[in-house]
Amino acid sequence: MKLSENFSESEWAALSDEERAEALRIEKSIRDFLGDRKAIRYIESQGNHDALLNFLSTHGLDITHRN
């Protein structure tokens, strides 16, 4: 079983299969985004993280590399 980067083993074990798949999908999208040269101006900070997730949520967008 593949573990998430952001969950302890016990937290990961408590998630459903669907929640695990979603966590892995989100982590992959974030890695893809941060590795993309077009996103080079993104500075990792809690404020930017919150702003990005808020924007996606407000506009009904999924967390994907393109978004």
C-alpha positions as CSV (number, residue, x, y, z in Angstrom):
1,M,0.0,0.0,0.0
2,K,1.4,3.4,-1.0
3,L,1.5,5.9,1.8
4,S,0.9,9.6,1.5
5,E,3.7,12.1,2.3
6,N,1.5,14.0,4.7
7,F,-0.1,11.4,6.9
8,S,1.3,9.2,9.6
9,E,0.8,5.5,9.2
10,S,-2.1,5.5,11.7
11,E,-3.8,8.5,10.0
12,W,-3.4,6.8,6.6
13,A,-4.9,3.6,7.9
14,A,-8.0,5.4,9.2
15,L,-8.8,6.8,5.7
16,S,-11.2,5.1,3.3
17,D,-9.8,3.9,-0.1
18,E,-11.5,6.9,-1.7
19,E,-9.8,9.3,0.7
20,R,-6.4,7.7,0.1
21,A,-6.8,8.0,-3.6
22,E,-7.8,11.6,-3.3
23,A,-4.9,12.4,-1.0
24,L,-2.4,10.8,-3.5
25,R,-4.0,12.6,-6.4
26,I,-3.7,16.0,-4.7
27,E,-0.1,15.4,-3.7
28,K,0.8,14.4,-7.3
29,S,-0.9,17.6,-8.6
30,I,1.0,19.7,-6.1
31,R,4.3,18.0,-7.0
32,D,3.6,18.5,-10.7
33,F,2.7,22.2,-10.2
34,L,5.8,22.9,-8.1
35,G,8.0,21.1,-10.7
36,D,6.6,23.1,-13.6
37,R,8.9,25.9,-14.9
38,K,5.8,28.0,-15.7
39,A,5.0,28.0,-11.9
40,I,8.4,29.1,-10.9
41,R,7.1,32.3,-9.4
42,Y,5.1,30.4,-6.8
43,I,6.7,30.9,-3.4
44,E,5.8,28.3,-0.9
45,S,4.2,29.9,2.1
46,Q,1.1,29.2,4.3
47,G,-0.5,32.4,2.9
48,N,0.0,31.3,-0.7
49,H,-1.1,27.8,0.1
50,D,-4.3,29.1,1.7
51,A,-5.0,31.6,-1.1
52,L,-4.5,29.0,-3.8
53,L,-6.8,26.5,-2.2
54,N,-9.4,29.2,-1.4
55,F,-9.4,30.3,-5.1
56,L,-9.9,26.7,-6.3
57,S,-12.7,26.1,-3.8
58,T,-14.4,29.4,-4.5
59,H,-14.4,28.7,-8.3
60,G,-15.5,25.1,-7.9
61,L,-12.2,23.9,-9.4
62,D,-10.5,20.6,-8.6
63,I,-6.9,20.5,-7.5
64,T,-5.1,19.6,-10.7
65,H,-1.8,20.5,-12.3
66,R,-3.6,22.6,-14.9
67,N,-5.6,24.5,-12.4
